[in-house]
């Protein structure tokens, strides 16, 4: 019988963090049989330290800023 990962996930310390925008921990999670990338940042609040989380679908398209620029031939004047 194969292990069911549904509604569970894992986080690992991000050893490649270079800036504060990079997550402190990275991993993945599966919710309702949909796979997501999971990122976590350790932050400080009024009540002490907490983790801020972000989920991104694994099959999501890259953000517009991450997509390569494509020239539109219709805008070339010649």
N, C-alpha and C positions, 0 to 999 in steps of 0.2 A: 504494500500500500504506500502510495506517495504522500509525503508530508504536505499538509494544506497550510500555505503561508497567509491565507486570507485574514485580514484584520490584525496583522502583526508587522513588525519592521525591526530595523537595526540601525544604530548610529555608531560611527567610528570617529575618533579624533582626527581632524584635518591637519596632517603633517605638512601640507603644501600651502598653508595660509600665509599670504604675503601682505594683505591690507585688512583694515577693519571691516571692509565690505565682504570679504570672504568669510564663509561660515566657520565656526569653531569645530563643528562636527558635521559629517556628511554620511548619508546612507540611503536606504530605500525602505518603502513601506507598501503594503498591498491593502487596499480598502475596497470592499465589495468586488473583489477580483480584478481591480484596476491597479496597475503598478505606477508608483510615484517615486521621484527622487525626493529625499528628505534632507533639509538643511537646518542647522540649529546654531544660534548665537547666544553666548552667555552675556547677560546684561545685568546692570545694577539698578534696582528700584528702591522705593521708599521702604519696602519690607525686606530688602536684601536681594540676593542674586536670584535670577530666574532665567529660563531658556525661552527665547523667541524662535518659533518654528516657521518653516516655509515648505509647502508641497508644490511640486511641479510634475505634471503628467509625463511619464517617460516617453510617450509618443507625441508630445507637443512640438509644434514647429518652433524654431529659434526665434527669439525676439527680433523685431524689425531691425534694431541696431546691430544684431549679430549676423544678419543675412548679407551676403555679398552684394555690392552695388551692381546694378545691371543697367546698361545704357538703353534708352528707348529710341529705336531707329526713327520713329516718327517725328522726333524733336530735332533731328539734324537738318540744318538749313540747306544742304546741297544734295 
